[in-house]
Structures are given as C-alpha cells and as structure tokens.
Amino acid sequence: MTADPDLDNGLPIRLLHDRVLVRLEGSEGERRSSAGIVIPATASMGRRLAWATAVGVGPNVRAIVSGDRVLYDPDDRSEVELHGREYVLLRERDVHAVAAQRVDTDSTGLYL
C-alpha cells in the first residue's frame, strides 16, 4: 500500500484485497453551494454522493492510487479512526468515479 505520510506516525497499516482507505473532504455539517449559499446539515436532500481523497489502496485495486479523488455513496461506508483521524474504508467496486490527472478522457474507465 502506498500510504499517506500522516499515517506513518503510528502502527504500519496494510490494506488487503480491493480495499480503499479515504479521507473525507470538508465536514458533514453545513456546506456551501457553488453560489456561496450556506446549506444547513439538517436540510433534507435526496441521495447525494460525496468526494474523498484516497490515502491508501490494497494490492488488488486496479483503478485507484493514493492521492486520487474518489466519488462514493456516504450511505455505503465503514468508518474507522486511525491515529486520531477519521477515515472511510471502501471496496473498489463501491467507488463510482475517480478524478486524477492520469485519467484518460477517451476511456470509459470500465473493466471486466
């Protein structure tokens, strides 16, 4: 696993199989729209996907590397605390999209 340097200050961690460890972007409380309007955490919305940054990947992960931004469903996640910080553990198949400089714009990103 290629890991975030912030994780190196404690016990070594090795992700197994197709697991992806991500750090959440922003907070889960109130957020701002692109126009700058504050949306409170209590606002009811439909199913909303969230972005996070991959900080570690297991050996069988094929499309994600540490540092990529990934889009996932916050309802399908497992939270974990490592070295006093909150992370989310996902399977690669639970990631809906990857945003990275190396992503080829002509490719669909699908694999079988």
N, CA, C and O atoms as CSV, one atom per row, in Angstrom:
chain,resi,resn,atom,element,x,y,z
A,1,MET,N,N,0.842,-1.172,0.000
A,1,MET,CA,C,0.000,0.000,0.000
A,1,MET,C,C,0.880,1.225,0.000
A,1,MET,O,O,1.857,1.310,0.745
A,2,THR,N,N,0.532,2.150,-0.824
A,2,THR,CA,C,1.150,3.462,-0.757
A,2,THR,C,C,0.302,4.257,0.207
A,2,THR,O,O,-0.904,4.395,0.007
A,3,ALA,N,N,0.921,4.784,1.255
A,3,ALA,CA,C,0.127,5.404,2.311
A,3,ALA,C,C,0.419,6.882,2.433
A,3,ALA,O,O,1.467,7.373,2.014
A,4,ASP,N,N,-0.527,7.569,3.013
A,4,ASP,CA,C,-0.388,8.972,3.348
A,4,ASP,C,C,0.701,9.103,4.407
A,4,ASP,O,O,0.710,8.325,5.361
A,5,PRO,N,N,1.614,10.054,4.273
A,5,PRO,CA,C,2.658,10.222,5.280
A,5,PRO,C,C,2.106,10.465,6.676
A,5,PRO,O,O,2.775,10.151,7.661
A,6,ASP,N,N,0.899,11.019,6.786
A,6,ASP,CA,C,0.306,11.256,8.095
A,6,ASP,C,C,0.011,9.956,8.826
A,6,ASP,O,O,-0.104,9.959,10.051
A,7,LEU,N,N,-0.114,8.836,8.102
A,7,LEU,CA,C,-0.395,7.562,8.737
A,7,LEU,C,C,0.877,6.898,9.249
A,7,LEU,O,O,0.804,5.941,10.021
A,8,ASP,N,N,2.034,7.386,8.836
A,8,ASP,CA,C,3.290,6.748,9.187
A,8,ASP,C,C,3.728,6.990,10.623
A,8,ASP,O,O,4.729,6.420,11.056
A,9,ASN,N,N,3.006,7.820,11.376
A,9,ASN,CA,C,3.440,8.127,12.723
A,9,ASN,C,C,2.923,7.132,13.753
A,9,ASN,O,O,3.093,7.365,14.949
A,10,GLY,N,N,2.308,6.047,13.344
A,10,GLY,CA,C,1.799,5.031,14.261
A,10,GLY,C,C,2.120,3.649,13.730
A,10,GLY,O,O,3.137,3.446,13.066
A,11,LEU,N,N,1.262,2.717,14.022
A,11,LEU,CA,C,1.470,1.355,13.554
A,11,LEU,C,C,1.356,1.288,12.038
A,11,LEU,O,O,0.536,1.995,11.453
A,12,PRO,N,N,2.161,0.454,11.391
A,12,PRO,CA,C,2.019,0.308,9.938
A,12,PRO,C,C,0.678,-0.337,9.600
A,12,PRO,O,O,0.197,-1.209,10.324
A,13,ILE,N,N,0.089,0.094,8.508
A,13,ILE,CA,C,-1.212,-0.410,8.079
A,13,ILE,C,C,-1.066,-0.938,6.663
A,13,ILE,O,O,-0.501,-0.270,5.797
A,14,ARG,N,N,-1.577,-2.143,6.431
A,14,ARG,CA,C,-1.578,-2.714,5.090
A,14,ARG,C,C,-3.011,-3.087,4.757
A,14,ARG,O,O,-3.613,-3.932,5.418
A,15,LEU,N,N,-3.549,-2.453,3.733
A,15,LEU,CA,C,-4.903,-2.776,3.297
A,15,LEU,C,C,-4.869,-4.072,2.506
A,15,LEU,O,O,-3.900,-4.350,1.799
A,16,LEU,N,N,-5.917,-4.856,2.624
A,16,LEU,CA,C,-5.990,-6.140,1.948
A,16,LEU,C,C,-6.985,-6.088,0.792
A,16,LEU,O,O,-7.899,-5.264,0.765
A,17,HIS,N,N,-6.777,-6.985,-0.149
A,17,HIS,CA,C,-7.692,-7.213,-1.270
A,17,HIS,C,C,-7.992,-5.935,-2.056
A,17,HIS,O,O,-7.074,-5.260,-2.520
A,18,ASP,N,N,-9.292,-5.602,-2.205
A,18,ASP,CA,C,-9.685,-4.452,-3.034
A,18,ASP,C,C,-10.143,-3.274,-2.184
A,18,ASP,O,O,-11.028,-2.519,-2.587
A,19,ARG,N,N,-9.542,-3.117,-1.006
A,19,ARG,CA,C,-9.962,-2.054,-0.101
A,19,ARG,C,C,-9.271,-0.730,-0.419
A,19,ARG,O,O,-8.113,-0.700,-0.835
A,20,VAL,N,N,-10.012,0.371,-0.214
A,20,VAL,CA,C,-9.507,1.726,-0.428
A,20,VAL,C,C,-9.787,2.516,0.834
A,20,VAL,O,O,-10.929,2.577,1.290
A,21,LEU,N,N,-8.750,3.125,1.406
A,21,LEU,CA,C,-8.896,3.968,2.585
A,21,LEU,C,C,-8.921,5.415,2.120
A,21,LEU,O,O,-8.005,5.867,1.432
A,22,VAL,N,N,-9.980,6.152,2.499
A,22,VAL,CA,C,-10.127,7.532,2.035
A,22,VAL,C,C,-10.291,8.484,3.209
A,22,VAL,O,O,-10.789,8.117,4.273
A,23,ARG,N,N,-9.856,9.716,2.983
A,23,ARG,CA,C,-10.029,10.800,3.953
A,23,ARG,C,C,-11.122,11.709,3.404
A,23,ARG,O,O,-11.075,12.122,2.245
A,24,LEU,N,N,-12.098,12.012,4.239
A,24,LEU,CA,C,-13.227,12.842,3.813
A,24,LEU,C,C,-12.775,14.252,3.511
A,24,LEU,O,O,-11.839,14.764,4.126
A,25,GLU,N,N,-13.443,14.875,2.562
A,25,GLU,CA,C,-13.180,16.267,2.210
A,25,GLU,C,C,-14.235,17.128,2.861
A,25,GLU,O,O,-15.428,16.877,2.694
A,26,GLY,N,N,-13.820,18.138,3.600
A,26,GLY,CA,C,-14.764,19.030,4.266
A,26,GLY,C,C,-15.400,18.344,5.451
A,26,GLY,O,O,-14.905,17.330,5.943
A,27,SER,N,N,-16.500,18.909,5.903
A,27,SER,CA,C,-17.213,18.343,7.043
A,27,SER,C,C,-18.575,17.853,6.587
A,27,SER,O,O,-19.052,18.200,5.506
A,28,GLU,N,N,-19.191,17.037,7.436
A,28,GLU,CA,C,-20.516,16.535,7.098
A,28,GLU,C,C,-21.609,17.455,7.611
A,28,GLU,O,O,-22.792,17.146,7.470
A,29,GLY,N,N,-21.236,18.571,8.198
A,29,GLY,CA,C,-22.212,19.530,8.711
A,29,GLY,C,C,-22.712,20.399,7.573
A,29,GLY,O,O,-22.982,19.921,6.471
A,30,GLU,N,N,-22.828,21.678,7.863
A,30,GLU,CA,C,-23.327,22.579,6.826
A,30,GLU,C,C,-22.303,22.705,5.702
A,30,GLU,O,O,-21.107,22.501,5.908
A,31,ARG,N,N,-22.782,23.038,4.535
A,31,ARG,CA,C,-21.901,23.178,3.363
A,31,ARG,C,C,-22.361,24.386,2.571
A,31,ARG,O,O,-23.423,24.949,2.837
A,32,ARG,N,N,-21.559,24.777,1.602
A,32,ARG,CA,C,-21.888,25.927,0.761
A,32,ARG,C,C,-22.142,25.467,-0.667
A,32,ARG,O,O,-21.479,24.562,-1.173
A,33,SER,N,N,-23.115,26.106,-1.303
A,33,SER,CA,C,-23.371,25.839,-2.717
A,33,SER,C,C,-22.306,26.551,-3.538
A,33,SER,O,O,-21.519,27.327,-2.996
A,34,SER,N,N,-22.276,26.291,-4.846
A,34,SER,CA,C,-21.292,26.953,-5.703
A,34,SER,C,C,-21.513,28.464,-5.757
A,34,SER,O,O,-20.592,29.213,-6.083
A,35,ALA,N,N,-22.734,28.917,-5.438
A,35,ALA,CA,C,-23.030,30.350,-5.408
A,35,ALA,C,C,-22.724,30.966,-4.052
A,35,ALA,O,O,-22.876,32.176,-3.881
A,36,GLY,N,N,-22.288,30.145,-3.063
A,36,GLY,CA,C,-21.931,30.659,-1.751
A,36,GLY,C,C,-23.053,30.624,-0.730
A,36,GLY,O,O,-22.901,31.153,0.371
A,37,ILE,N,N,-24.175,30.010,-1.076
A,37,ILE,CA,C,-25.296,29.923,-0.141
A,37,ILE,C,C,-25.003,28.814,0.869
A,37,ILE,O,O,-24.618,27.711,0.481
A,38,VAL,N,N,-25.181,29.096,2.159
A,38,VAL,CA,C,-24.952,28.108,3.212
A,38,VAL,C,C,-26.146,27.165,3.278
A,38,VAL,O,O,-27.289,27.603,3.406
A,39,ILE,N,N,-25.869,25.864,3.189
A,39,ILE,CA,C,-26.911,24.834,3.270
A,39,ILE,C,C,-26.709,24.125,4.609
A,39,ILE,O,O,-25.669,23.501,4.818
A,40,PRO,N,N,-27.697,24.209,5.531
A,40,PRO,CA,C,-27.522,23.596,6.849
A,40,PRO,C,C,-27.498,22.070,6.766
A,40,PRO,O,O,-28.023,21.478,5.823
A,41,ALA,N,N,-26.883,21.450,7.765
A,41,ALA,CA,C,-26.778,19.987,7.803
A,41,ALA,C,C,-28.148,19.330,7.907
A,41,ALA,O,O,-28.312,18.173,7.519
A,42,THR,N,N,-29.128,20.052,8.425
A,42,THR,CA,C,-30.467,19.486,8.602
A,42,THR,C,C,-31.311,19.539,7.330
A,42,THR,O,O,-32.425,19.017,7.312
A,43,ALA,N,N,-30.797,20.162,6.267
A,43,ALA,CA,C,-31.568,20.260,5.018
A,43,ALA,C,C,-31.747,18.872,4.427
A,43,ALA,O,O,-30.789,18.110,4.294
A,44,SER,N,N,-32.982,18.555,4.074
A,44,SER,CA,C,-33.293,17.247,3.510
A,44,SER,C,C,-32.964,17.238,2.023
A,44,SER,O,O,-33.409,18.103,1.269
A,45,MET,N,N,-32.186,16.258,1.618
A,45,MET,CA,C,-31.815,16.133,0.208
A,45,MET,C,C,-31.974,14.675,-0.196
A,45,MET,O,O,-32.030,13.785,0.653
A,46,GLY,N,N,-32.046,14.447,-1.470
A,46,GLY,CA,C,-32.078,13.094,-1.977
A,46,GLY,C,C,-30.719,12.435,-1.793
A,46,GLY,O,O,-29.826,12.995,-1.157
A,47,ARG,N,N,-30.579,11.282,-2.337
A,47,ARG,CA,C,-29.322,10.551,-2.238
A,47,ARG,C,C,-28.210,11.376,-2.868
A,47,ARG,O,O,-28.297,11.732,-4.043
A,48,ARG,N,N,-27.170,11.684,-2.108
A,48,ARG,CA,C,-26.088,12.556,-2.554
A,48,ARG,C,C,-24.760,11.831,-2.397
A,48,ARG,O,O,-24.449,11.312,-1.326
A,49,LEU,N,N,-23.984,11.799,-3.469
A,49,LEU,CA,C,-22.658,11.197,-3.426
A,49,LEU,C,C,-21.668,12.205,-2.860
A,49,LEU,O,O,-21.937,13.406,-2.861
A,50,ALA,N,N,-20.530,11.728,-2.378
A,50,ALA,CA,C,-19.539,12.596,-1.749
A,50,ALA,C,C,-18.153,12.314,-2.314
A,50,ALA,O,O,-17.879,11.214,-2.793
A,51,TRP,N,N,-17.282,13.320,-2.252
A,51,TRP,CA,C,-15.895,13.188,-2.684
A,51,TRP,C,C,-14.998,12.949,-1.482
A,51,TRP,O,O,-15.254,13.460,-0.391
A,52,ALA,N,N,-13.946,12.170,-1.688
A,52,ALA,CA,C,-12.936,11.928,-0.664
A,52,ALA,C,C,-11.605,11.715,-1.373
A,52,ALA,O,O,-11.566,11.520,-2.588
A,53,THR,N,N,-10.515,11.752,-0.611
A,53,THR,CA,C,-9.182,11.546,-1.165
A,53,THR,C,C,-8.650,10.197,-0.717
A,53,THR,O,O,-8.634,9.900,0.478
A,54,ALA,N,N,-8.214,9.379,-1.669
A,54,ALA,CA,C,-7.643,8.071,-1.340
A,54,ALA,C,C,-6.290,8.266,-0.675
A,54,ALA,O,O,-5.431,8.973,-1.203
A,55,VAL,N,N,-6.096,7.639,0.488
A,55,VAL,CA,C,-4.820,7.728,1.195
A,55,VAL,C,C,-4.098,6.388,1.228
A,55,VAL,O,O,-2.935,6.321,1.626
A,56,GLY,N,N,-4.775,5.322,0.813
A,56,GLY,CA,C,-4.158,4.012,0.760
A,56,GLY,C,C,-5.025,3.058,-0.039
A,56,GLY,O,O,-6.250,3.181,-0.043
A,57,VAL,N,N,-4.393,2.105,-0.718
A,57,VAL,CA,C,-5.131,1.129,-1.518
A,57,VAL,C,C,-4.545,-0.264,-1.293
A,57,VAL,O,O,-3.353,-0.416,-1.026
A,58,GLY,N,N,-5.402,-1.272,-1.405
A,58,GLY,CA,C,-4.971,-2.658,-1.269
A,58,GLY,C,C,-4.303,-3.155,-2.546
A,58,GLY,O,O,-4.324,-2.465,-3.565
A,59,PRO,N,N,-3.710,-4.346,-2.499
A,59,PRO,CA,C,-2.953,-4.865,-3.638
A,59,PRO,C,C,-3.797,-5.217,-4.865
A,59,PRO,O,O,-3.260,-5.279,-5.971
A,60,ASN,N,N,-5.085,-5.445,-4.703
A,60,ASN,CA,C,-5.935,-5.827,-5.833
A,60,ASN,C,C,-6.720,-4.664,-6.418
A,60,ASN,O,O,-7.575,-4.871,-7.280
A,61,VAL,N,N,-6.450,-3.462,-5.973
A,61,VAL,CA,C,-7.117,-2.273,-6.523
A,61,VAL,C,C,-6.447,-1.921,-7.841
A,61,VAL,O,O,-5.225,-1.786,-7.905
A,62,ARG,N,N,-7.263,-1.768,-8.914
A,62,ARG,CA,C,-6.690,-1.576,-10.242
A,62,ARG,C,C,-6.807,-0.164,-10.792
A,62,ARG,O,O,-6.002,0.225,-11.638
A,63,ALA,N,N,-7.786,0.617,-10.338
A,63,ALA,CA,C,-8.036,1.904,-10.985
A,63,ALA,C,C,-7.790,3.110,-10.087
A,63,ALA,O,O,-7.990,4.244,-10.521
A,64,ILE,N,N,-7.364,2.893,-8.853
A,64,ILE,CA,C,-7.195,3.996,-7.901
A,64,ILE,C,C,-5.797,3.925,-7.314
A,64,ILE,O,O,-5.297,2.843,-7.006
A,65,VAL,N,N,-5.167,5.089,-7.161
A,65,VAL,CA,C,-3.888,5.173,-6.456
A,65,VAL,C,C,-4.024,6.238,-5.367
A,65,VAL,O,O,-4.917,7.084,-5.426
A,66,SER,N,N,-3.146,6.190,-4.388
A,66,SER,CA,C,-3.177,7.185,-3.314
A,66,SER,C,C,-3.069,8.583,-3.903
A,66,SER,O,O,-2.265,8.834,-4.800
A,67,GLY,N,N,-3.884,9.478,-3.388
A,67,GLY,CA,C,-3.906,10.854,-3.878
A,67,GLY,C,C,-5.051,11.132,-4.829
A,67,GLY,O,O,-5.376,12.297,-5.059
A,68,ASP,N,N,-5.680,10.101,-5.394
A,68,ASP,CA,C,-6.835,10.299,-6.275
A,68,ASP,C,C,-8.034,10.772,-5.470
A,68,ASP,O,O,-8.185,10.422,-4.300
A,69,ARG,N,N,-8.885,11.570,-6.104
A,69,ARG,CA,C,-10.177,11.924,-5.524
A,69,ARG,C,C,-11.176,10.909,-6.018
A,69,ARG,O,O,-11.220,10.608,-7.211
A,70,VAL,N,N,-11.988,10.370,-5.109
A,70,VAL,CA,C,-12.964,9.355,-5.481
A,70,VAL,C,C,-14.363,9.794,-5.075
A,70,VAL,O,O,-14.545,10.480,-4.069
A,71,LEU,N,N,-15.344,9.391,-5.866
A,71,LEU,CA,C,-16.746,9.690,-5.623
A,71,LEU,C,C,-17.408,8.421,-5.105
A,71,LEU,O,O,-17.328,7.372,-5.743
A,72,TYR,N,N,-18.062,8.512,-3.950
A,72,TYR,CA,C,-18.669,7.330,-3.345
A,72,TYR,C,C,-19.988,7.703,-2.683
A,72,TYR,O,O,-20.298,8.883,-2.516
A,73,ASP,N,N,-20.761,6.690,-2.308
A,73,ASP,CA,C,-22.040,6.892,-1.638
A,73,ASP,C,C,-21.797,6.872,-0.131
A,73,ASP,O,O,-21.396,5.838,0.404
A,74,PRO,N,N,-22.026,7.982,0.567
A,74,PRO,CA,C,-21.769,8.022,2.005
A,74,PRO,C,C,-22.627,7.054,2.819
A,74,PRO,O,O,-22.289,6.738,3.960
A,75,ASP,N,N,-23.729,6.582,2.243
A,75,ASP,CA,C,-24.568,5.622,2.960
A,75,ASP,C,C,-23.955,4.232,2.975
A,75,ASP,O,O,-24.302,3.425,3.839
A,76,ASP,N,N,-23.056,3.925,2.048
A,76,ASP,CA,C,-22.416,2.608,1.952
A,76,ASP,C,C,-20.951,2.722,2.348
A,76,ASP,O,O,-20.067,2.612,1.498
A,77,ARG,N,N,-20.691,2.941,3.627
A,77,ARG,CA,C,-19.308,3.134,4.039
A,77,ARG,C,C,-19.067,2.537,5.412
A,77,ARG,O,O,-19.998,2.312,6.185
A,78,SER,N,N,-17.808,2.287,5.696
A,78,SER,CA,C,-17.372,1.835,7.014
A,78,SER,C,C,-16.371,2.851,7.529
A,78,SER,O,O,-15.326,3.066,6.914
A,79,GLU,N,N,-16.683,3.474,8.648
A,79,GLU,CA,C,-15.801,4.495,9.216
A,79,GLU,C,C,-14.785,3.827,10.135
A,79,GLU,O,O,-15.075,2.822,10.784
A,80,VAL,N,N,-13.584,4.409,10.176
A,80,VAL,CA,C,-12.534,3.899,11.047
A,80,VAL,C,C,-11.696,5.076,11.531
A,80,VAL,O,O,-11.494,6.049,10.805
A,81,GLU,N,N,-11.210,4.977,12.766
A,81,GLU,CA,C,-10.323,6.002,13.306
A,81,GLU,C,C,-8.916,5.422,13.370
A,81,GLU,O,O,-8.698,4.367,13.965
A,82,LEU,N,N,-7.967,6.114,12.758
A,82,LEU,CA,C,-6.566,5.706,12.758
A,82,LEU,C,C,-5.728,6.877,13.230
A,82,LEU,O,O,-5.776,7.957,12.642
A,83,HIS,N,N,-4.967,6.669,14.280
A,83,HIS,CA,C,-4.065,7.698,14.797
A,83,HIS,C,C,-4.807,9.002,15.077
A,83,HIS,O,O,-4.278,10.088,14.840
A,84,GLY,N,N,-6.043,8.886,15.587
A,84,GLY,CA,C,-6.809,10.057,15.965
A,84,GLY,C,C,-7.516,10.776,14.831
A,84,GLY,O,O,-8.104,11.834,15.054
A,85,ARG,N,N,-7.478,10.231,13.616
A,85,ARG,CA,C,-8.158,10.859,12.471
A,85,ARG,C,C,-9.216,9.907,11.939
A,85,ARG,O,O,-9.061,8.687,11.992
A,86,GLU,N,N,-10.297,10.490,11.423
A,86,GLU,CA,C,-11.400,9.702,10.870
A,86,GLU,C,C,-11.160,9.405,9.393
A,86,GLU,O,O,-10.795,10.297,8.628
A,87,TYR,N,N,-11.364,8.161,8.996
A,87,TYR,CA,C,-11.246,7.720,7.611
A,87,TYR,C,C,-12.452,6.861,7.264
A,87,TYR,O,O,-13.217,6.458,8.140
A,88,VAL,N,N,-12.609,6.590,5.982
A,88,VAL,CA,C,-13.657,5.694,5.500
A,88,VAL,C,C,-12.982,4.573,4.724
A,88,VAL,O,O,-12.081,4.817,3.921
A,89,LEU,N,N,-13.418,3.355,4.966
A,89,LEU,CA,C,-12.894,2.188,4.272
A,89,LEU,C,C,-13.941,1.725,3.258
A,89,LEU,O,O,-15.084,1.445,3.621
A,90,LEU,N,N,-13.546,1.646,1.992
A,90,LEU,CA,C,-14.446,1.256,0.907
A,90,LEU,C,C,-13.875,0.073,0.151
A,90,LEU,O,O,-12.683,-0.214,0.253
A,91,ARG,N,N,-14.705,-0.608,-0.597
A,91,ARG,CA,C,-14.235,-1.576,-1.590
A,91,ARG,C,C,-14.123,-0.816,-2.907
A,91,ARG,O,O,-14.851,0.154,-3.122
A,92,GLU,N,N,-13.236,-1.236,-3.777
A,92,GLU,CA,C,-13.065,-0.533,-5.049
A,92,GLU,C,C,-14.373,-0.493,-5.835
A,92,GLU,O,O,-14.664,0.505,-6.494
A,93,ARG,N,N,-15.151,-1.545,-5.776
A,93,ARG,CA,C,-16.407,-1.585,-6.537
A,93,ARG,C,C,-17.448,-0.600,-6.010
A,93,ARG,O,O,-18.424,-0.318,-6.703
A,94,ASP,N,N,-17.261,-0.067,-4.788
A,94,ASP,CA,C,-18.180,0.919,-4.229
A,94,ASP,C,C,-17.836,2.347,-4.634
A,94,ASP,O,O,-18.557,3.282,-4.287
A,95,VAL,N,N,-16.742,2.517,-5.363
A,95,VAL,CA,C,-16.335,3.839,-5.842
A,95,VAL,C,C,-16.995,4.065,-7.201
A,95,VAL,O,O,-16.885,3.230,-8.099
A,96,HIS,N,N,-17.681,5.198,-7.346
A,96,HIS,CA,C,-18.420,5.490,-8.573
A,96,HIS,C,C,-17.571,6.175,-9.639
A,96,HIS,O,O,-17.815,5.996,-10.832
A,97,ALA,N,N,-16.570,6.961,-9.219
A,97,ALA,CA,C,-15.738,7.687,-10.181
A,97,ALA,C,C,-14.406,8.038,-9.535
A,97,ALA,O,O,-14.286,8.114,-8.312
A,98,VAL,N,N,-13.399,8.253,-10.395
A,98,VAL,CA,C,-12.070,8.652,-9.950
A,98,VAL,C,C,-11.691,9.926,-10.692
A,98,VAL,O,O,-11.837,10.004,-11.912
A,99,ALA,N,N,-11.208,10.921,-9.962
A,99,ALA,CA,C,-10.733,12.159,-10.571
A,99,ALA,C,C,-9.227,12.243,-10.329
A,99,ALA,O,O,-8.777,12.345,-9.188
A,100,ALA,N,N,-8.455,12.198,-11.416
A,100,ALA,CA,C,-6.995,12.272,-11.313
A,100,ALA,C,C,-6.435,12.771,-12.634
A,100,ALA,O,O,-7.067,12.618,-13.679
A,101,GLN,N,N,-5.253,13.368,-12.589
A,101,GLN,CA,C,-4.603,13.871,-13.799
A,101,GLN,C,C,-4.338,12.759,-14.804
A,101,GLN,O,O,-4.379,13.002,-16.010
A,102,ARG,N,N,-4.067,11.541,-14.335
A,102,ARG,CA,C,-3.693,10.446,-15.229
A,102,ARG,C,C,-4.889,9.782,-15.920
A,102,ARG,O,O,-4.693,8.939,-16.795
A,103,VAL,N,N,-6.131,10.146,-15.546
A,103,VAL,CA,C,-7.318,9.537,-16.143
A,103,VAL,C,C,-7.418,9.961,-17.595
A,103,VAL,O,O,-7.399,11.152,-17.906
A,104,ASP,N,N,-7.525,8.972,-18.491
A,104,ASP,CA,C,-7.616,9.214,-19.927
A,104,ASP,C,C,-9.028,9.652,-20.284
A,104,ASP,O,O,-9.987,8.955,-19.952
A,105,THR,N,N,-9.176,10.784,-20.950
A,105,THR,CA,C,-10.506,11.303,-21.272
A,105,THR,C,C,-11.199,10.486,-22.360
A,105,THR,O,O,-12.418,10.582,-22.502
A,106,ASP,N,N,-10.464,9.686,-23.132
A,106,ASP,CA,C,-11.079,8.862,-24.163
A,106,ASP,C,C,-11.549,7.509,-23.648
A,106,ASP,O,O,-12.191,6.756,-24.381
A,107,SER,N,N,-11.238,7.198,-22.408
A,107,SER,CA,C,-11.562,5.902,-21.845
A,107,SER,C,C,-12.843,5.995,-21.031
A,107,SER,O,O,-13.130,7.029,-20.428
A,108,THR,N,N,-13.617,4.903,-21.015
A,108,THR,CA,C,-14.828,4.859,-20.203
A,108,THR,C,C,-14.509,4.528,-18.764
A,108,THR,O,O,-15.324,4.796,-17.881
A,109,GLY,N,N,-13.336,3.946,-18.496
A,109,GLY,CA,C,-12.972,3.557,-17.144
A,109,GLY,C,C,-13.528,2.203,-16.747
A,109,GLY,O,O,-13.306,1.746,-15.625
A,110,LEU,N,N,-14.247,1.555,-17.652
A,110,LEU,CA,C,-14.842,0.263,-17.341
A,110,LEU,C,C,-13.843,-0.863,-17.578
A,110,LEU,O,O,-13.015,-0.803,-18.487
A,111,TYR,N,N,-13.941,-1.877,-16.749
A,111,TYR,CA,C,-13.137,-3.071,-16.959
A,111,TYR,C,C,-13.948,-4.283,-16.512
A,111,TYR,O,O,-14.843,-4.162,-15.676
A,112,LEU,N,N,-13.642,-5.420,-17.057
A,112,LEU,CA,C,-14.356,-6.651,-16.695
A,112,LEU,C,C,-13.421,-7.627,-16.056
A,112,LEU,O,O,-13.835,-8.724,-15.682
